[in-house]
């Protein structure tokens, strides 16, 4: 696809990178077949190819309309299209680059701007944890329509410390410790049994994904710099890896090198952080799983988050771990499609997110599982809001010392 850049974008990093990405698109349309929003709406502008044309118009005119903003808002950034694309178009990066420009050129209504400003700050504040825990306490008294969005409080258990020969950093993130602290506790128990010491840098926080997806790039990049600073002393001491228990965080941290490549202070450090980052399922092998907790005979449907299979290109790994631990994996249709969580998407696009959730639960239920397993806190919370079978992070199912 040829792009004639508008004067405003000529000789700019944005214009050069965006036009390079667009240049790989050959209009084949394979992406529409795997795009969740196109499947639901059937509108060309709600598929990757149509959105690419909207970006092309922006690049050539330096203008963006409400139409551009609305259709980019409906994009889940699930990257299923990237997995399908035969030309290697980095669509997710293109949308990431373009959203801040659209925000500047097509201003949102005041209420929408306030809503987004408040949401990202609330989710990153201590108040989120306080109010979520309060919600768990009063959950039985809440109306079902609200209670289903509050994860049931479950035992956390011990958080052991290992003095093993290997050490890893683990990002506990911003919302997971409040919503489901048992996930990181189970990961710690598993790694301790494998003689791996887990280090948490208290100064580290949100990976930056929340702000990045809402086009607040300055806030996102500052979050990334803070995490790098928090981790760097341990990296210099020789930690083995940076392990992620949430694939949504993992895909973002793996892109720190790309996102900070033009930062003279952080570019080199960011690239090293990205290179050291692994998902928990990459650090724990199927062979390791046999030494951990058994889920023998349990019927499990695995929902692979988009951030795991499309964003990080990790497929089949969790399934092999669960099978090694004795689980019976049940079939799931349309495993490549998004569940509708997608960070804050379910908040701002509730109708589409609800339809995608219903479809996903129907696809996961076809094998009558006892549990649904996943690898990302956002997916876990979204699926749990309507699922009959309990939804768990996969590490909970092979927890070597599960709490009572």
C-alpha positions as CSV (number, residue, x, y, z in Angstrom):
1,X,0.0,0.0,0.0
2,X,1.5,3.3,-1.1
3,X,1.1,6.3,1.2
4,X,1.7,10.0,0.3
5,X,2.4,11.5,3.7
6,X,0.9,14.9,4.5
7,X,3.3,17.7,5.2
8,X,2.6,17.5,8.9
9,X,3.9,13.9,9.0
10,X,6.8,14.1,6.6
11,X,10.2,13.5,8.2
12,X,8.6,12.5,11.5
13,X,9.2,9.3,13.4
14,X,5.4,8.7,13.4
15,X,5.0,9.2,9.7
16,X,8.0,7.0,8.8
17,X,7.1,4.1,11.0
18,X,3.3,4.2,10.2
19,X,3.9,4.4,6.5
20,X,6.4,1.6,6.6
21,X,3.9,-0.7,8.4
22,X,1.1,0.3,5.9
23,X,3.4,-0.4,3.0
24,X,3.3,-4.1,3.8
25,X,-0.5,-4.4,3.4
26,X,-1.6,-6.0,0.1
27,X,-5.3,-5.6,0.7
28,X,-5.8,-9.4,0.7
29,X,-8.5,-9.4,3.3
30,X,-7.4,-12.6,5.1
31,X,-7.4,-10.5,8.3
32,X,-11.2,-10.0,8.2
33,X,-11.8,-13.7,8.5
34,X,-10.2,-13.7,12.0
35,X,-11.3,-10.3,13.3
36,X,-13.8,-10.6,16.2
37,X,-15.4,-7.2,15.6
38,X,-15.8,-7.8,11.8
39,X,-17.3,-11.2,12.6
40,X,-19.9,-9.5,14.8
41,X,-20.6,-6.3,12.8
42,X,-19.8,-7.2,9.2
43,X,-18.6,-3.6,8.6
44,X,-15.4,-3.3,6.6
45,X,-14.4,-0.4,8.8
46,X,-14.7,-2.7,11.8
47,X,-12.1,-5.0,10.4
48,X,-8.3,-4.5,10.1
49,X,-8.3,-3.7,6.4
50,X,-10.9,-1.0,6.8
51,X,-9.1,0.5,9.8
52,X,-5.9,0.5,7.9
53,X,-7.6,2.6,5.2
54,X,-8.8,5.0,7.9
55,X,-5.2,5.3,9.1
56,X,-4.0,5.9,5.5
57,X,-6.5,8.7,5.2
58,X,-5.1,10.3,8.4
59,X,-1.5,10.0,7.2
60,X,-2.3,11.6,3.8
61,X,-4.6,14.4,5.1
62,X,-3.4,15.0,8.7
63,X,-7.1,14.9,9.6
64,X,-9.2,12.5,11.6
65,X,-13.0,12.4,12.0
66,X,-15.3,10.9,14.6
67,X,-15.6,8.0,12.2
68,X,-11.9,7.3,12.5
69,X,-12.1,7.4,16.3
70,X,-15.2,5.3,16.6
71,X,-13.9,2.4,14.5
72,X,-10.4,2.5,16.1
73,X,-12.2,2.4,19.5
74,X,-14.0,-0.7,18.5
75,X,-10.7,-2.5,17.8
76,X,-9.8,-4.9,20.6
77,X,-6.1,-4.8,19.6
78,X,-6.3,-8.6,19.9
79,X,-3.8,-9.1,17.0
80,X,-5.5,-12.1,15.7
81,X,-5.1,-10.4,12.3
82,X,-1.4,-10.3,12.7
83,X,-1.3,-14.1,13.2
84,X,-3.3,-14.5,10.0
85,X,-1.6,-11.8,7.9
86,X,0.7,-13.3,5.2
87,X,2.5,-10.0,4.7
88,X,3.6,-9.5,8.3
89,X,1.7,-6.2,8.8
90,X,2.3,-5.1,12.4
91,X,-1.2,-3.9,12.8
92,X,-1.2,-3.7,16.6
93,X,1.8,-1.3,16.5
94,X,0.1,0.7,13.8
95,X,-3.0,1.2,16.0
96,X,-0.8,2.0,19.0
97,X,1.0,4.7,17.0
98,X,-2.2,6.2,15.5
99,X,-4.5,6.4,18.5
100,X,-2.8,9.4,20.1
101,X,-2.9,11.3,16.8
102,X,-6.6,10.6,16.5
103,X,-7.2,11.8,20.0
104,X,-5.4,15.1,19.1
105,X,-7.2,15.6,15.8
106,X,-10.7,14.5,16.8
107,X,-11.4,15.5,20.3
108,X,-13.7,13.3,22.3
109,X,-16.8,14.7,24.1
110,X,-15.9,16.0,27.5
111,X,-17.6,13.2,29.4
112,X,-15.6,10.5,27.5
113,X,-12.4,12.3,28.2
114,X,-13.2,12.6,31.9
115,X,-14.3,8.9,32.0
116,X,-11.0,7.7,30.6
117,X,-8.9,10.1,32.7
118,X,-10.6,8.9,35.9
119,X,-10.5,5.2,35.0
120,X,-6.8,4.9,34.4
121,X,-6.0,6.8,37.6
122,X,-8.4,4.8,39.7
123,X,-7.1,1.5,38.5
124,X,-3.6,2.5,39.3
125,X,-4.4,3.9,42.7
126,X,-4.5,2.3,46.1
127,X,-8.3,3.0,46.1
128,X,-8.9,0.3,43.6
129,X,-7.6,-2.4,45.9
130,X,-9.5,-0.9,48.9
131,X,-12.8,-0.7,47.1
132,X,-12.4,-4.1,45.4
133,X,-11.8,-5.8,48.7
134,X,-14.8,-4.0,50.2
135,X,-16.8,-5.3,47.2
136,X,-15.7,-8.8,47.9
137,X,-16.9,-8.5,51.5
138,X,-20.3,-7.2,50.6
139,X,-20.6,-9.3,47.5
140,X,-23.4,-11.6,48.8
141,X,-25.6,-8.4,49.3
142,X,-24.9,-6.9,45.9
143,X,-27.3,-7.3,43.0
144,X,-26.3,-10.1,40.7
145,X,-25.7,-7.7,37.8
146,X,-23.0,-6.1,39.9
147,X,-21.8,-9.0,42.0
148,X,-20.8,-11.0,38.9
149,X,-18.1,-8.4,38.2
150,X,-16.5,-8.9,41.6
151,X,-14.3,-12.0,41.8
152,X,-15.1,-14.1,44.8
153,X,-12.5,-13.9,47.6
154,X,-10.5,-17.1,47.8
155,X,-7.7,-18.3,50.1
156,X,-4.2,-17.1,49.2
157,X,-2.1,-19.5,51.2
158,X,1.6,-19.2,52.0
159,X,4.0,-17.1,49.9
160,X,7.2,-19.1,50.4
161,X,10.7,-17.8,50.0
162,X,13.3,-20.0,48.2
163,X,17.0,-19.7,48.5
164,X,17.5,-21.6,45.3
165,X,20.3,-21.3,42.8
166,X,18.2,-19.3,40.4
167,X,16.4,-16.0,41.0
168,X,13.7,-14.3,38.9
169,X,11.9,-11.0,39.1
170,X,8.1,-11.2,39.1
171,X,5.9,-8.2,38.2
172,X,2.8,-8.4,40.4
173,X,1.2,-5.5,38.3
174,X,-1.5,-3.1,39.3
175,X,-4.9,-4.9,39.5
176,X,-4.0,-8.6,40.0
177,X,-2.8,-8.4,43.6
178,X,-6.1,-6.9,44.5
179,X,-8.4,-9.0,42.4
180,X,-6.7,-12.4,42.6
181,X,-3.6,-12.5,44.9
182,X,-3.8,-16.3,44.9
183,X,-2.3,-16.3,41.4
184,X,1.0,-14.9,42.3
185,X,1.0,-16.9,45.5
186,X,0.5,-20.1,43.5
187,X,3.3,-19.1,41.1
188,X,5.7,-18.5,44.0
189,X,4.9,-21.9,45.5
190,X,5.5,-23.6,42.2
191,X,8.8,-21.8,41.6
192,X,10.0,-22.4,45.1
193,X,9.4,-26.1,44.6
194,X,11.6,-25.8,41.5
195,X,14.2,-24.2,43.6
196,X,13.7,-20.8,42.1
197,X,13.8,-17.6,44.3
198,X,11.2,-15.0,43.4
199,X,12.1,-11.3,43.9
200,X,9.5,-8.6,43.8
201,X,10.6,-5.0,43.3
202,X,8.2,-3.0,45.5
203,X,8.8,0.2,43.4
204,X,7.5,-1.6,40.2
205,X,3.8,-1.2,39.3
206,X,1.6,-1.2,36.2
207,X,3.5,-2.3,33.1
208,X,2.1,0.7,31.2
209,X,-0.5,-1.2,29.1
210,X,-3.6,0.6,30.6
211,X,-2.4,4.1,29.7
212,X,-0.9,2.9,26.4
213,X,-4.3,1.5,25.2
214,X,-6.0,4.7,26.2
215,X,-3.5,6.7,24.1
216,X,-1.9,8.3,27.2
217,X,1.6,7.6,25.9
218,X,3.5,9.9,28.3
219,X,2.0,8.2,31.3
220,X,2.6,4.8,29.8
221,X,6.3,5.5,29.0
222,X,6.8,6.9,32.5
223,X,5.4,3.6,34.0
224,X,7.9,1.7,31.9
225,X,10.8,3.8,33.0
226,X,9.8,3.4,36.6
227,X,9.7,-0.4,36.2
228,X,13.1,-0.5,34.5
229,X,14.6,1.6,37.3
230,X,13.0,-0.7,39.9
231,X,14.3,-3.9,38.3
232,X,17.7,-2.7,37.2
233,X,19.7,-3.4,40.4
234,X,18.5,-7.0,40.4
235,X,19.2,-7.3,36.7
236,X,22.8,-6.2,37.3
237,X,23.1,-8.8,40.1
238,X,22.2,-11.5,37.5
239,X,18.6,-12.5,37.9
240,X,17.7,-15.3,35.5
241,X,14.6,-13.8,34.0
242,X,11.6,-11.4,34.5
243,X,8.6,-13.7,34.8
244,X,5.1,-12.6,34.0
245,X,2.0,-14.3,35.4
246,X,-0.3,-12.1,33.4
247,X,0.1,-12.4,29.6
248,X,-1.3,-8.8,29.2
249,X,1.6,-7.4,31.1
250,X,4.0,-9.8,29.4
251,X,3.2,-8.7,25.9
252,X,3.7,-5.0,26.9
253,X,7.0,-5.5,28.8
254,X,8.3,-7.5,25.8
255,X,7.8,-4.4,23.8
256,X,9.6,-2.0,26.1
257,X,12.6,-2.1,23.8
258,X,10.5,-1.0,20.8
259,X,8.5,1.6,22.8
260,X,11.6,3.2,24.3
261,X,13.9,2.8,21.4
262,X,14.3,6.6,20.9
263,X,14.9,7.3,24.6
264,X,18.7,8.0,24.9
265,X,18.7,7.1,28.6
266,X,16.5,4.0,28.6
267,X,16.7,2.5,25.1
268,X,19.5,0.0,25.9
269,X,18.1,-0.9,29.3
270,X,14.6,-1.4,27.8
271,X,15.9,-3.7,25.1
272,X,17.6,-5.8,27.8
273,X,14.4,-5.9,29.9
274,X,12.4,-7.1,26.9
275,X,14.9,-9.8,26.1
276,X,14.8,-11.1,29.7
277,X,10.9,-11.2,29.9
278,X,9.1,-14.6,29.7
279,X,5.7,-15.8,30.5
280,X,5.4,-18.1,33.4
281,X,4.5,-21.0,31.0
282,X,7.9,-20.5,29.3
283,X,9.8,-20.7,32.5
284,X,7.9,-23.7,33.9
285,X,8.3,-26.6,31.5
286,X,5.8,-29.5,30.9
287,X,8.5,-31.7,32.6
288,X,8.5,-29.4,35.6
289,X,4.7,-29.7,35.9
290,X,5.1,-33.4,36.8
291,X,6.9,-32.4,39.9
292,X,4.3,-29.9,40.9
293,X,0.6,-30.3,41.9
294,X,-1.5,-32.8,40.1
295,X,-4.8,-32.0,38.4
296,X,-5.2,-35.6,37.3
297,X,-8.6,-36.4,35.8
298,X,-9.9,-32.8,35.8
299,X,-11.6,-31.8,32.7
300,X,-10.2,-28.4,31.7
301,X,-10.9,-26.0,28.8
302,X,-8.1,-23.6,28.2
303,X,-8.8,-20.1,27.0
304,X,-5.6,-18.8,25.5
305,X,-5.5,-15.0,25.9
306,X,-4.9,-12.9,22.8
307,X,-1.9,-11.4,24.5
308,X,-0.4,-14.9,24.8
309,X,-1.2,-16.5,21.4
310,X,-1.2,-13.5,19.1
311,X,0.8,-10.9,21.0
312,X,3.6,-13.2,22.2
313,X,3.2,-16.0,19.7
314,X,3.0,-18.7,22.5
315,X,0.7,-21.5,21.5
316,X,0.2,-25.0,23.0
317,X,2.6,-24.5,25.9
318,X,0.1,-24.2,28.7
319,X,-1.9,-27.0,27.2
320,X,1.2,-29.3,27.4
321,X,1.8,-28.2,31.0
322,X,-1.7,-29.1,32.0
323,X,-1.7,-32.4,30.2
324,X,1.7,-33.3,31.9
325,X,0.0,-32.6,35.3
326,X,-2.8,-35.0,34.3
327,X,-5.6,-32.7,33.1
328,X,-8.0,-33.8,30.4
329,X,-8.2,-31.0,28.0
330,X,-11.6,-30.5,26.5
331,X,-12.1,-29.0,23.0
332,X,-12.8,-25.3,22.4
333,X,-14.1,-23.9,19.1
334,X,-12.7,-20.7,17.7
335,X,-9.8,-20.7,20.1
336,X,-8.2,-17.8,18.1
337,X,-11.0,-15.3,18.9
338,X,-11.0,-12.8,21.7
339,X,-13.2,-13.2,24.8
340,X,-13.9,-9.4,24.8
341,X,-12.0,-8.4,27.9
342,X,-9.1,-6.6,26.2
343,X,-8.0,-4.4,29.0
344,X,-10.5,-1.6,29.4
345,X,-12.5,-2.6,26.3
346,X,-15.3,-4.3,28.3
347,X,-15.8,-1.0,30.1
348,X,-16.0,1.3,27.1
349,X,-17.5,-1.2,24.6
350,X,-19.8,-3.3,26.9
351,X,-22.3,-4.4,24.2
352,X,-19.6,-5.8,21.9
353,X,-17.6,-7.3,24.9
354,X,-20.8,-9.0,26.2
355,X,-21.5,-10.6,22.8
356,X,-17.9,-11.8,22.5
357,X,-18.0,-13.2,26.0
358,X,-21.2,-15.2,25.3
359,X,-19.7,-16.6,22.2
360,X,-16.4,-17.5,24.0
361,X,-18.2,-19.3,26.9
362,X,-20.3,-21.2,24.4
363,X,-17.2,-22.3,22.5
364,X,-15.4,-23.3,25.8
365,X,-18.4,-25.2,27.1
366,X,-18.7,-27.7,24.2
367,X,-16.6,-30.3,26.1
368,X,-18.4,-29.9,29.4
369,X,-15.3,-28.8,31.4
370,X,-15.0,-28.8,35.2
371,X,-12.7,-25.7,35.0
372,X,-11.8,-23.0,32.5
373,X,-8.1,-22.1,32.7
374,X,-6.5,-19.0,31.3
375,X,-3.3,-17.0,31.6
376,X,-4.4,-13.4,32.1
377,X,-6.2,-11.6,34.9
378,X,-8.4,-9.5,32.6
379,X,-9.6,-12.6,30.8
380,X,-10.1,-14.4,34.0
381,X,-12.3,-11.7,35.5
382,X,-14.3,-11.2,32.3
383,X,-15.0,-15.0,31.8
384,X,-15.8,-15.4,35.5
385,X,-18.6,-12.8,35.3
386,X,-20.8,-15.2,33.4
387,X,-19.1,-18.6,33.5
388,X,-20.7,-21.6,35.3
389,X,-17.5,-23.7,35.5
390,X,-15.0,-21.9,37.8
391,X,-12.3,-19.9,35.9
392,X,-8.7,-20.2,37.2
393,X,-5.3,-19.2,36.2
394,X,-3.6,-22.4,35.0
395,X,-0.9,-22.1,37.7
396,X,-3.6,-22.5,40.3
397,X,-4.5,-25.9,38.9
398,X,-1.0,-27.2,39.4
399,X,-0.3,-25.4,42.6
400,X,1.9,-27.8,44.7
401,X,0.4,-26.6,48.0
402,X,-3.0,-25.2,47.3
403,X,-4.6,-23.3,50.2
404,X,-7.6,-25.0,51.9
